Amino acid sequence: MVRGDNMAVCYKKLWKMLIDKDMIKKDLRLQTGLSTSTMSKLSKDENVSMDIIEKICTVLNCDVGDIMEFVPDKKEEQ
């Protein structure tokens, strides 16, 4: 990453994985014990703690890179 470039988190991979596993967001929330406010943060591509990412990865049996990625922050481009 070049200095001055801001990155944002993106959870599109998570939502695609849920579709592949025939799950909906509510299923994920119930299986992980996440709150509705945490699910809202994920839906808005906001930062969540690594504990939450770990819970999701455990339930989905995947790695961090399978559910999230960092992308250039669009807010900075405006």
Secondary structure, 3 states (H helix, E strand, C coil): CCCCCCEEEECHHHHHHHHHCCCCHHHHHHHHCCCHHHHHHHHCCCCCCHHHHHHHHHHHCCCHHHHCEEEECHHHHC
